[in-house]
Amino acid sequence: VDLVTLVTTADWRWIAAAVLFSLLTYFGSAWSLSGFVPEKLRLSRTLMAQVAGDFATLVSPPTLGSIAINVRYLQKSGLHPALAAASVGVSGVMTFIIHILLLLGFTIAAGTATDFTFDPPRAAVIAVGALAVVVLALLTVPRVRKEISRRIRPLIKEVVPRLITVAQRPMKLLEGIGGILLLNLSYIAVLFACVGAFGGSLSIAVVAVVYLAGATIGQAAPTPGGLGAVEAVLAAGLTAAGLDAGTAVSAVLLYRLITFWAPTVPGYIALNKLTRDGLL
């Protein structure tokens, strides 16, 4: 793919908007962490840790790199290792819950929109249904339920007390939830702007469904940053939603250039600075 041609043929006004929205994701990420930490954190350092997480994501599976950075950052900020892990755990659980709620909400909104043209192939519907049946069947096996319980119980023991502590400070809880919403909505806006950069036209609700579903699937990919899986899912989703295949691929490549590849350079710089300052 000729990235130079890709960028030069796009509408720069939409690219500027996409870059602006991508910058907002760092504030959302920072607040989604600090909101679930009762202790006071300096915003500038927390922002830098989120930027450093972009470089860590380049060399690790999705979320693992940023989780490691955030846990280490909280420890270096004075939190006990157990409390640091619990805070990141609460943030992760709340992020997942809100992500699913947003997906359901935008799916309903997209389904009621007059311009919604999403018509998945019958084979895909059958495959999803079969997968759901398999999952439900596995849950009926005692050994499987026991294994799930064994893995989830330690997380609950760490997360619940920390969540109760944060819940006693409504402004902190509002900061954390607000950060998660800003993070997701900003990424949706980036993808929407990338679609517009190549003359595409889809409703924001449809783009939101494609992004939220693609991000969910991308987290399961074993490649760094979900490389390959995210591009394939987002491009397929935009195409299924009615966008021309060429426009969909171009929009997704621009989206990943802005949100995944370009941030690795400042991420490397931030990682080294935080390390020199004794914060990682």
Salt bridges, closest charged atoms under 4 A:
ASP11 OD2 - ARG13 NH2 2.95
GLU39 OE1 - ARG162 NH2 2.89
GLU147 OE2 - ARG150 NH2 2.56
GLU147 OE2 - ARG151 NE 2.92
GLU175 OE1 - LYS172 NZ 3.99
GLU231 OE2 - ARG256 NE 2.83
ASP277 OD2 - LYS273 NZ 3.30
